[in-house]
Amino acid sequence: MQPLDKGRDDPTYPHRAKYPDTPVIDTAELTKKLGEVAVVDVRSELEYNTLRVKGSTNISVDDPRFNEKVQALRQQTNKPLVFYCNGKTCAKSYKAARRAIQSAKLDQCFVYDPGIFEWARNNPNNTELLGKGPIKVESLIEKAKLEQHMLKPKDFLVRVDQGAMVLDVRDLAQRDVALFPFKEKRVSLSQPKALDAVIEQAKREKKTLLVYDKAGHQVRWLQYHLEEAGLKDYYFMKGGEAAYFQETLGVSTVDSLKKYEKK
């Protein structure tokens, strides 16, 4: 593997300078060496199941057993390990490589920091979307289409009051309070069958589906599943729970909300 010897100060890759101990490779290098490396997707299971490098292994950097799992992978193969996540501004791949090197005591660890979207656009034959490949580049959902389905919190609230179906997809650990008590369904993104049931109900009842998460980042992956299911009438809360508290109450966190309620 030939890591980059330049570009550590490239402002479009803000984390490179913060992780000088993690060797970085570009798209050309990974494309050339794809069959000679073990590619590790360090994102969540939902992200991995939605869009991934063909043949990659999912070991989330947030998994408490991350070190154990990368060590087990190294026991299965002596190939260099290449970690990737969502792209230039995502730090997960750097964190994973550093942990693999420093904590798991592994060598030959690299970061592919252009991320999954650049990979997919340049290597559709070695990319899988919703478990199928090769992909068509035009099947990737662009940010403009995602923005078309985003509502500011106050506009989201108006739709809730109009009788739309509301879905809270925050992880269990993130559900400090319900934003819309008695009006929402609660299904995490790690429950695909339950999600499918909600989607089918929205289609059957011809209701708008309103979805919110913790900070507005997870819903972009859910959008692929909604589109595949043929649901067109759906919206996400822009900025998620965090933006809701800030825009409707002027507080930034649940702790701030509790202080606000005591006044």
C-alpha positions in Angstrom: 0.0 0.0 0.0 1.2 3.5 -0.9 -0.2 6.1 1.6 -0.4 9.7 0.5 2.7 11.7 1.3 1.0 15.0 0.6 -2.3 16.7 1.5 -2.3 16.5 5.3 -3.1 20.2 5.3 -5.9 20.0 2.7 -8.8 22.0 4.3 -11.3 19.8 2.6 -10.1 17.0 4.8 -10.2 18.7 8.2 -9.3 15.6 10.2 -6.1 14.6 8.5 -4.0 17.0 10.5 -5.6 15.8 13.7 -4.6 12.2 13.1 -1.1 12.4 11.7 -0.4 8.8 12.9 -3.0 7.3 10.6 -1.8 6.6 7.0 -4.2 7.8 4.4 -4.9 6.4 0.9 -6.9 7.8 -2.0 -9.5 6.4 -4.4 -6.9 5.4 -7.0 -4.9 3.4 -4.5 -7.8 1.6 -3.0 -9.2 0.8 -6.5 -5.8 -0.6 -7.5 -5.4 -2.7 -4.4 -9.0 -3.6 -3.6 -8.4 -7.4 -3.9 -5.2 -7.2 -1.8 -6.7 -5.5 1.3 -9.4 -6.1 3.9 -11.9 -3.2 3.8 -13.6 -2.3 7.1 -16.7 -0.2 7.2 -16.7 1.5 10.7 -20.2 3.1 10.4 -23.5 1.8 11.9 -25.2 -1.3 10.7 -27.9 0.7 9.0 -25.4 2.7 7.0 -23.5 -0.4 6.1 -26.6 -2.2 5.0 -27.7 0.8 2.9 -24.5 1.6 1.0 -21.2 -0.2 1.2 -17.9 -1.2 -0.5 -18.5 -4.6 -2.0 -16.8 -7.3 0.2 -16.3 -5.0 3.1 -16.7 -6.0 6.8 -18.8 -4.0 9.2 -17.1 -3.3 12.5 -18.6 -0.1 14.0 -16.0 2.1 15.7 -18.8 2.6 18.4 -18.9 -1.1 19.1 -17.6 -1.8 22.7 -15.9 -4.9 21.2 -14.2 -3.0 18.4 -10.6 -3.9 19.4 -11.6 -7.6 19.8 -13.3 -7.7 16.5 -10.4 -6.1 14.5 -8.0 -8.4 16.2 -10.1 -11.4 15.1 -10.2 -10.0 11.6 -6.4 -9.8 11.6 -6.2 -13.4 12.7 -8.3 -14.3 9.6 -6.2 -12.4 7.2 -2.7 -10.8 7.0 -4.0 -8.3 4.4 -3.6 -4.6 5.2 -6.8 -3.2 6.9 -8.5 -0.2 5.2 -11.0 1.7 7.3 -13.7 4.0 5.8 -16.8 5.9 6.8 -18.9 8.7 5.2 -16.2 10.9 3.8 -14.0 14.0 4.2 -15.6 15.5 7.2 -16.3 12.2 9.0 -13.8 11.3 11.7 -14.8 7.7 12.3 -12.3 6.1 9.9 -9.4 8.0 11.5 -10.6 7.1 15.0 -10.9 3.4 14.0 -7.5 3.3 12.5 -5.9 4.9 15.5 -7.6 2.5 17.8 -6.5 -0.5 15.7 -2.9 0.8 15.7 -2.6 2.0 19.3 -5.1 -0.1 21.3 -5.4 -3.3 19.3 -1.7 -3.2 18.5 -2.2 -3.9 14.8 0.1 -2.9 11.9 -0.7 -2.2 8.3 -3.8 -0.1 9.0 -4.9 2.6 6.6 -7.7 5.2 6.3 -9.7 5.7 3.1 -11.0 9.2 3.9 -12.8 10.2 0.6 -15.6 8.0 2.0 -18.4 5.8 0.7 -20.0 8.3 -1.7 -16.8 9.1 -3.6 -16.1 5.4 -3.8 -19.6 4.7 -5.1 -19.4 7.3 -7.7 -16.0 6.2 -9.0 -16.5 2.4 -8.5 -20.1 1.5 -9.0 -19.1 -2.1 -10.0 -17.6 -2.6 -6.6 -20.4 -1.0 -4.6 -23.6 -2.4 -3.1 -26.8 -0.5 -2.4 -29.4 -2.1 -0.2 -27.5 -5.4 -0.5 -27.3 -5.4 -4.3 -24.6 -4.6 -6.8 -23.3 -3.3 -9.0 -25.1 0.0 -8.6 -26.1 2.8 -11.0 -24.5 6.1 -10.0 -27.8 7.8 -10.6 -29.5 5.7 -7.9 -27.5 7.6 -5.3 -29.7 10.1 -3.5 -28.2 13.6 -3.9 -28.3 16.2 -1.1 -30.8 18.3 -3.1 -33.4 15.5 -2.9 -32.8 15.0 0.7 -33.3 18.7 1.3 -36.7 18.5 -0.5 -37.9 16.2 2.3 -36.6 18.3 5.2 -38.8 20.4 7.3 -37.8 22.9 9.9 -39.0 21.9 13.4 -41.8 24.5 13.5 -43.1 23.3 10.1 -42.7 19.7 11.2 -44.9 20.5 14.3 -47.6 22.0 12.1 -47.7 18.7 10.1 -47.9 16.8 13.4 -51.0 18.8 14.4 -52.6 18.1 11.0 -52.7 14.4 11.8 -49.6 13.0 10.1 -48.0 9.8 11.3 -44.9 10.6 13.4 -42.0 8.2 13.8 -39.2 8.6 16.3 -36.1 6.6 15.1 -33.7 7.7 17.8 -31.7 4.9 19.5 -33.1 3.7 22.8 -30.2 5.4 24.6 -31.0 8.7 23.0 -34.7 8.8 24.0 -34.6 11.2 26.9 -38.1 12.6 26.3 -40.8 12.1 23.7 -41.2 15.2 21.5 -44.8 14.3 20.6 -46.3 12.2 23.4 -49.2 10.0 22.4 -48.8 11.0 18.8 -45.6 9.2 17.8 -44.4 5.7 17.1 -41.0 4.7 18.4 -38.9 2.4 16.3 -35.1 2.5 16.2 -33.2 2.1 12.9 -31.9 -1.3 14.1 -35.4 -2.7 13.9 -35.9 -3.2 10.1 -39.1 -5.3 10.3 -40.8 -2.8 12.6 -39.7 0.0 10.3 -41.2 -1.8 7.3 -44.5 -2.3 9.2 -44.7 1.5 9.9 -43.9 2.3 6.3 -46.6 -0.1 5.0 -49.1 1.4 7.5 -48.4 4.9 6.2 -48.9 3.8 2.6 -52.1 1.8 3.5 -53.6 4.7 5.4 -52.3 7.3 2.9 -50.8 9.4 5.6 -47.8 11.6 5.5 -44.9 10.0 7.4 -42.9 12.4 9.6 -39.6 11.1 10.9 -37.1 12.6 13.3 -33.8 11.4 14.8 -31.3 12.8 17.3 -29.5 15.4 15.2 -30.7 15.0 11.6 -27.9 12.7 10.4 -29.4 9.2 10.5 -32.5 9.9 8.4 -30.5 10.2 5.1 -30.0 6.4 5.2 -33.6 5.8 6.0 -34.5 7.7 2.9 -33.2 4.9 0.6 -35.5 2.4 2.3 -38.5 4.8 2.0 -37.9 5.3 -1.6 -37.4 1.6 -2.3 -40.7 0.9 -0.5 -42.4 3.3 -2.8 -43.4 5.8 -0.1 -43.3 9.4 -1.5 -45.1 11.4 1.1 -42.6 11.7 3.9 -40.5 14.3 5.6 -37.7 14.5 8.1 -37.1 17.1 10.8 -34.1 19.2 9.8 -31.6 19.0 12.6 -33.5 16.4 14.6 -34.3 16.6 18.3 -31.5 19.1 18.9 -32.9 21.6 16.4 -36.4 21.1 17.8 -35.4 22.2 21.3 -33.4 25.1 20.0 -36.1 26.4 17.6 -39.2 25.8 19.7 -38.0 26.4 23.2 -34.6 28.2 22.9 -32.7 25.4 24.7 -30.1 23.2 23.2 -30.1 20.0 25.2 -32.4 17.8 27.3 -30.6 19.0 30.4 -31.3 22.6 29.4 -35.0 21.6 28.9 -35.2 20.2 32.4 -33.8 23.5 33.8 -36.3 25.4 31.5 -39.2 23.4 32.9 -38.3 24.2 36.5 -38.5 27.9 36.0 
